[in-house]
Amino acid sequence: MNIRHIWPHLRVALRAMLVTTLVLGIGYPLLVTGLAQLMPGRAHGSLVADADGTVVGSALIGQSFAGQEGYFQSRPSAVDDDAAGSGGSNLGPTNPELPHPQPGEPQDAVYSSGSGLDPDISPANARSQVATVAAARDLPEAEVADLVEATITGRDLGYLGEPTVNVLALNLALDALDPR
């Protein structure tokens, strides 16, 4: 085949590739990045800062408070709260290694979430920890209970999901009430 017959087709293909690369490879990512900047709290990982402005975590990724007396505890994590990977324990309900809640104990105090990175606990779980946290900080239980109630987030749109308590936000509010 003669090169003169191929050249017009090749030119069209090269121009289409160049335009597609510019629009989809450069233009679209810049547009999406620019739009994300309109939501600065979310565009950078929903980072949470303490009263001094120091970043202490993310509102979207759970972190462990294990071994830190006087703090509300997150639900267990199957991935040790490592945001580099997520996943559940994959233990079935009949597996003897799977812990089971004691009577009256909230399930999320024993079971990890599907991602292992859930930043929230149920209001029942937070309420079950009030006495322990209040005793560790030498605070009245009623004051700590009021703090829990004030940090409960309702259902999305009023009917989706369940009410939750963000553990990091609760612990920061606790620190504001009683700095250690």
Secondary structure, DSSP 8 states (H G I E B T S, - for coil): --HHHHHHHHHHHHHHHHHHIIIIIIIHHHHHHHHHTTSHHHHTT-EEE-TTS-EEEESSS----TT-TTS------TTTT-TT--------TT-TTS----TT--GGGTS--SSS---EE-HHHHHHTHHHHHHHHT--HHHHHHHHHHTEE--BTTTBS--EEEHHHHHHHHHHHS--
